[in-house]
Amino acid sequence: MRLQILALLCSLCVFVLATNKFEDKSNIEDVITTFPILVDSRETAKLSTILTPNVTYETSTGPIQGLSAVISFFSGLVPTTTTTYSISSTRLIKFLPPFDKEGRSNSAEAVSYSTIVSFGSGNLTDESYFIFARIVDKKIVRTNESGFGGWRIQYRKFERV
């Protein structure tokens, strides 16, 4: 009887750990997916719901430091395009130590691949482009903020491939 109770408790612990990890992974995937949706829909001010105040966004021209600078950067891209579509796929999320007694981590990293299609506006009406990118979220952290389980991107690197 004791062994059956112990086995049941172990099964319950494994279930709780798996559920916590699944919930955290789902919230992180939502954060990653929300980023291009906000940019594509011209709601760049809402990037504050998925980025930390001290975010670093690294591009081929160098790093952009801080939430307001990142929002300004993406807001500046909006007037040059009529339509932008970002299609993300192939995502890998890895939780980083330390882990608490429930197996939860407060930080993770992720790699995604994205295809971005953009059509110009104004003087750039005849221009359109495709960008194939590897997006490395070097640091995704759990915060005390509401939404997405508190997960926010703290360091992102955008690499054209």
Stockholm file with secondary structure:
# STOCKHOLM 1.0

chainA/1-161         MRLQILALLCSLCVFVLATNKFEDKSNIEDVITTFPILVDSRETAKLSTILTPNVTYETSTGPIQGLSAVISFFSGLVPTTTTTYSISSTRLIKFLPPFDKEGRSNSAEAVSYSTIVSFGSGNLTDESYFIFARIVDKKIVRTNESGFGGWRIQYRKFERV
#=GR chainA/1-161 SS CHHHHHHHHHHHHHHHHHHHHHHHHHHHHHHHHHHHHHHHTTCGGGGGGTEEEEEEEEETTEEEESHHHHHHHHHHHGGGEEEEEEEEEEEEEEEEEEECTTSCEEEEEEEEEEEEEEEECGGGTTCEEEEEEEEEEEEEEECSCSSGGGEEEEEEEEEEC
#=GC SS_cons         CHHHHHHHHHHHHHHHHHHHHHHHHHHHHHHHHHHHHHHHTTCGGGGGGTEEEEEEEEETTEEEESHHHHHHHHHHHGGGEEEEEEEEEEEEEEEEEEECTTSCEEEEEEEEEEEEEEEECGGGTTCEEEEEEEEEEEEEEECSCSSGGGEEEEEEEEEEC
//
